[in-house]
Amino acid sequence: MTAQNGVRAILLAGGEGRRMGRLGTGRLKPLIPFGSTSRLIDFSLANARRSGLGEVLLLSQYEERQLMDDLHSVWNQDPGFRVHFGPYDDAYRAVPPGRTPVELPARTWPSERGTADALLSKSRYVFGGQPSEVLILHADHVYGYDYRPMLREHRESGAALTVSYQRIERRFVHLFGMVAFDGAGRLTAFVEKPENPEGDLVFAAFCVFDARVLQRYLELLDGTDWQHDISRDVIPAMLAGGEHIRGHLVDGHWEDIGTVDRYHRAHLALLDPDPSLALSGLPRTILPHIGRRLVGEAAGISRSIVPDDLVNEGRIEHSVVFPGARIGRGALVRDSVLLPGARVPDGADVESAILLEDGFVQPVARQVTPL
């Protein structure tokens, strides 16, 4: 691998989606559909391409063959951008465009126990070619971002690590890594999922490491009683070691889709009068040839995102609908998300729910529809 302008971009994708209920059953969390247009993993990849990065190294743990096949088919057809699959990459490069390998090389490395383990076990792909920086991304965050200003600030500061952060409502801080900075912008505290948060700043989960410093701390932690995690181990160890760590404020929309309630809430936020993330800003990877539109008011539709192939014989209110959905005669869909190909039977009433492809209705906590 060759680093782009000295930057090695890494996408960590290990989630099984256990906290997503039936929505995460039988599918990889990174491939959960979002926004009527894409999957969760597509946001970080789209951001990397937007930032001028030509390649992203995938480090996956769970059902990696399924994930690699999908990403190769969706993302590796553009000659200007591709996902690199580490020890499996030669096998994917050897097949014609649009095809996937029949067989993959046998594993010659131990199973990773966490995301930081993946950085160690595949270190030749992470640190090979001597990149100056390692940009760490995750596969379950919804946001549109250009990483170039952050990379530029990191280099100019001479920091060992620059972490992204955002200010959120304090009641949600316990779900994230809480951060604090001094007056000079240096990190002074990092607490993963605090029980009693003392601030309202959280780690936005993407960050830039000095490559040599990251490698050194991974090697120091290896073999110790650690949790094999960037947030729980590597960053706290660097903070305790007195390393120069700075923050980079994330303006605009950023969402960690960790639970089904947050998934539902993030969809309804797309329908706000002035959404922080607009439909036009979403990646287009699910049936990109089918148009989507935000409809304010039309026959059978009120304030909803719908696809051009929608068949609607009922009424849709304040909902997000994926392509292939069908609404039966007299049915009502309100404050809900309908996944690709979902069918609503005649006369059904679906409210504050996620309707899966197989017809299963996954209810969520009811939210008040904005006026």
Backbone hydrogen bonds, N-H to C=O, Kabsch-Sander energy under -0.5 kcal/mol:
donor,donor_aa,acceptor,acceptor_aa,energy
4,Q,7,V,-1.9
5,N,3,A,-0.8
6,G,3,A,-0.6
7,V,4,Q,-2.1
8,R,133,E,-2.5
9,A,7,V,-0.6
10,I,135,L,-3.3
11,L,57,L,-3.1
12,L,10,I,-0.6
12,L,137,L,-2.6
13,A,11,L,-0.6
13,A,59,L,-2.3
20,M,17,G,-1.6
21,G,18,R,-0.8
23,L,20,M,-1.2
24,G,21,G,-1.4
25,T,22,R,-1.0
27,R,24,G,-0.9
29,K,15,G,-1.0
31,L,28,L,-1.2
32,I,29,K,-1.9
34,F,38,S,-3.5
37,T,34,F,-1.3
38,S,34,F,-2.2
40,L,32,I,-1.7
41,I,30,P,-2.7
42,D,39,R,-1.1
43,F,40,L,-1.3
44,S,40,L,-0.5
45,L,41,I,-1.3
46,A,42,D,-2.6
47,N,43,F,-2.4
48,A,44,S,-2.1
49,R,45,L,-2.3
50,R,46,A,-2.5
51,S,47,N,-1.6
52,G,49,R,-1.7
53,L,48,A,-2.2
56,V,82,R,-1.7
57,L,9,A,-3.0
58,L,56,V,-0.6
58,L,84,H,-2.9
59,L,11,L,-2.7
60,S,58,L,-0.5
61,Q,13,A,-1.1
63,E,61,Q,-0.5
67,L,63,E,-1.8
68,M,64,E,-2.9
69,D,65,R,-2.6
70,D,66,Q,-1.9
71,L,67,L,-2.7
72,H,68,M,-2.7
73,S,69,D,-1.9
74,V,70,D,-2.2
75,W,71,L,-3.1
76,N,71,L,-0.8
76,N,72,H,-0.9
78,D,75,W,-0.8
81,F,78,D,-1.9
82,R,54,G,-1.4
84,H,56,V,-3.0
84,H,82,R,-0.5
88,Y,85,F,-2.1
89,D,86,G,-1.9
91,A,88,Y,-0.5
92,Y,88,Y,-1.3
93,R,89,D,-2.3
94,A,90,D,-1.3
95,V,92,Y,-0.9
99,R,96,P,-2.1
116,A,228,H,-1.5
117,D,228,H,-0.6
118,A,114,G,-1.5
119,L,115,T,-1.2
120,L,116,A,-1.3
121,S,117,D,-3.2
122,K,118,A,-1.6
123,S,120,L,-1.7
125,Y,122,K,-1.5
126,V,122,K,-1.5
127,F,123,S,-3.4
128,G,123,S,-0.5
128,G,124,R,-0.6
130,Q,127,F,-1.6
132,S,6,G,-1.7
133,E,6,G,-2.3
134,V,209,F,-2.2
135,L,8,R,-2.3
136,I,134,V,-0.6
136,I,207,C,-2.7
137,L,10,I,-2.9
137,L,135,L,-0.5
139,A,12,L,-1.1
142,V,255,E,-3.0
143,Y,141,H,-0.7
144,G,253,H,-0.5
147,Y,145,Y,-0.6
151,L,147,Y,-2.3
152,R,148,R,-2.5
153,E,149,P,-2.6
154,H,150,M,-2.4
155,R,151,L,-2.1
156,E,152,R,-2.4
157,S,153,E,-2.0
158,G,154,H,-1.2
159,A,154,H,-1.0
160,A,244,H,-2.5
161,L,244,H,-1.4
162,T,208,V,-2.4
163,V,246,R,-2.8
164,S,206,F,-1.8
165,Y,248,H,-2.1
166,Q,202,V,-2.1
168,I,200,D,-2.3
172,F,169,E,-2.2
173,V,170,R,-1.2
175,L,172,F,-1.9
176,F,173,V,-2.3
178,M,176,F,-0.7
178,M,191,V,-3.0
179,V,201,L,-2.1
180,A,189,A,-1.7
182,D,186,R,-2.3
185,G,182,D,-2.1
187,L,245,I,-3.0
188,T,180,A,-3.0
189,A,180,A,-1.4
191,V,178,M,-2.6
193,K,176,F,-2.5
202,V,166,Q,-2.7
203,F,177,G,-3.0
204,A,164,S,-2.0
207,C,136,I,-1.4
208,V,162,T,-2.6
209,F,134,V,-2.7
210,D,160,A,-2.9
211,A,132,S,-2.0
211,A,209,F,-0.5
214,L,210,D,-2.5
215,Q,211,A,-2.3
216,R,212,R,-1.9
217,Y,213,V,-2.3
218,L,214,L,-2.4
219,E,215,Q,-2.1
220,L,216,R,-2.0
221,L,217,Y,-2.2
222,D,218,L,-1.8
224,T,221,L,-2.4
226,W,224,T,-1.8
233,D,229,D,-1.8
234,V,229,D,-1.5
235,I,230,I,-2.6
237,A,233,D,-2.3
238,M,234,V,-2.2
239,L,235,I,-2.4
240,A,236,P,-2.7
241,G,237,A,-1.6
242,G,239,L,-1.4
243,E,238,M,-2.3
245,I,243,E,-0.9
246,R,161,L,-2.5
247,G,185,G,-1.2
248,H,163,V,-2.4
250,V,165,Y,-2.9
251,D,249,L,-0.8
253,H,276,S,-0.7
255,E,142,V,-1.4
257,I,140,D,-2.2
257,I,255,E,-0.7
258,G,256,D,-1.5
260,V,19,R,-1.0
263,Y,259,T,-1.9
264,H,260,V,-2.3
265,R,261,D,-2.7
266,A,262,R,-2.5
267,H,263,Y,-1.5
268,L,264,H,-2.1
269,A,265,R,-1.7
270,L,266,A,-0.7
270,L,267,H,-1.0
271,L,268,L,-1.5
272,D,269,A,-1.4
281,G,278,A,-1.7
282,L,279,L,-1.6
285,T,37,T,-2.1
285,T,283,P,-0.6
286,I,37,T,-3.0
287,L,285,T,-0.7
290,I,287,L,-2.2
291,G,289,H,-0.5
293,R,306,V,-2.2
295,V,293,R,-0.7
295,V,304,S,-3.1
296,G,294,L,-0.6
298,A,301,I,-2.5
301,I,298,A,-2.2
302,S,316,I,-2.4
303,R,296,G,-2.4
304,S,295,V,-1.8
305,I,319,S,-2.0
306,V,293,R,-2.4
306,V,304,S,-0.6
308,D,291,G,-2.6
310,L,307,P,-1.4
311,V,325,A,-1.4
312,N,310,L,-0.6
313,E,311,V,-0.5
313,E,327,I,-2.5
315,R,331,A,-2.5
316,I,300,G,-2.5
317,E,333,V,-3.3
318,H,302,S,-2.7
320,V,336,S,-2.2
321,V,305,I,-2.7
322,F,338,L,-2.5
325,A,322,F,-1.2
326,R,342,A,-2.3
327,I,311,V,-3.1
328,G,326,R,-0.6
328,G,344,V,-2.2
330,G,313,E,-1.9
331,A,328,G,-1.9
332,L,348,A,-2.7
333,V,315,R,-2.6
334,R,350,V,-2.8
335,D,317,E,-1.9
337,V,353,A,-2.0
338,L,320,V,-2.5
339,L,337,V,-0.6
339,L,355,L,-2.4
341,G,323,P,-1.7
342,A,339,L,-2.3
344,V,326,R,-2.8
347,G,329,R,-1.8
348,A,345,P,-1.9
350,V,332,L,-3.2
351,E,349,D,-0.6
352,S,334,R,-1.9
354,I,362,Q,-2.3
355,L,337,V,-2.8
356,L,354,I,-0.7
356,L,360,F,-2.8
359,G,356,L,-1.8
362,Q,354,I,-3.0
362,Q,360,F,-0.7
364,V,352,S,-2.3
